[in-house]
């Protein structure tokens, strides 16, 4: 959950808070990524080496809002 001061603690808490927010509003959100590359830290720290994860295709995340 997001703390009262709007600080987000972890990625898991961010995902949970975003899901709850979108679910309450019945919102629609869609992202399309083609040939996406994500740099994932192998260790903690500012100078951590990264592994590149590749998505060769399209990722769609979709929810629907009922029309009025």
Secondary structure, DSSP 8 states (H G I E B T S, - for coil): ---TT-----HHHHHHHHHHHHHHHT-----EEEEEEEEEESSSSTT--EEEEEEEEEEE--------
